[in-house]
Amino acid sequence: MINFIILQEEATMTQNNVKHLSVFVNELNREKLNLEFERLREIMRAIIQKAIEEYNRLIFGGLNVNVMNSSRAYKKYIELISQEVSRLLELYACLN
């Protein structure tokens, strides 16, 4: 009878150890996932920021208006670029 009680106690201790280990592993995995998610957010921020800067460079610097066929085409071009910048800014805001 004493051996049975000892075995029951050991089984209970083992179950508790497994539960604690499971909780520890889950927390560790959650931390790793959070770190990876934050790293990916930083990468996305950098990509979006670079795209925004490139669009701004196209709009405000070095854009040769003479290349455009008409002012209407130029306005449409600027409108499309502005829409893309707005979309990128929304994405950027979602990452913060």
N, C-alpha and C positions, 0 to 999 in steps of 0.2 A: 504494500500500500504506500509506503514512504517513497519507493522508486517512482510510482505513478504520479504522486504529488510533485516530485522533483521534475519529472518529465513535463508535466503540465506547466510548471513555472518556467522551465526553459523554453517551452513552446511559446508561452505568452511573451517572454522577454524577446525571443526571436521575432515574433510578429511585431512587437513595438519597435524593434530595431529596424525592421524592414519598412515600417511606416515612416519612421524618422528619416531613413535613408531616401525613401521615395520623395518625401517633402523637400529634402535638401537638394536632390537631383532636379526636381521641378523648378525650384527657385534658381538654381544655377543656370539651367537652360533658359529660364525667363530672362535672367540678367544678360546672358549671351545674346539672346534674340533682341533685347532692347538695345544693346550696344551695336549690333549689326544694323538694326533699323536706323539708329541715329547716324551711323556711318553712311548708309545709303541716302539718308535725307541730306547730309552735307554734300555728297556727290551731286545729287539732284539740284541743290541750291547753286552749286558752282556752275553746273551745266546751264541752268536757266539764266543765271546772272551773266554768263558769257554770251548767251544768245541775245539777251536784252541789250547788252553793250554793242554787239555786232549790228543789231537792227538800228540802234541809235546812231551808230557810225554811218550806216547806209543812209539814214534820213538826214542827219545834220552835217555830215562831213563827206567830202569827196564825191557826192552824188552829182553826176554830170547831167544837168537838165537838158543839154543839147541832144543827148542820146534819146531822150523821150520824144515820141512822135508829136505829141501835143500836150497842152497843159491838162487836158482831160485825162490822158493816160497817166500823167504824172500824179494827178490827184487820186486816181484809182490805185496807183502803186503805193502812195503814202497811206491811203485808207487801209489797204490790205496789211501793210507793215504795222500800222497802228493797232489793228485788230489782233495781230499776232503778238505784239508786245503786251497788249492787255491780257490775252490768254496766258502768256508766260508769267505775268505779274500775279494773276489769280493762282496759278500753280505754285508760285513761290510763296504766296501768302498761306496756302494750305500746308506747306511744309514747316511753317513756323508755329 
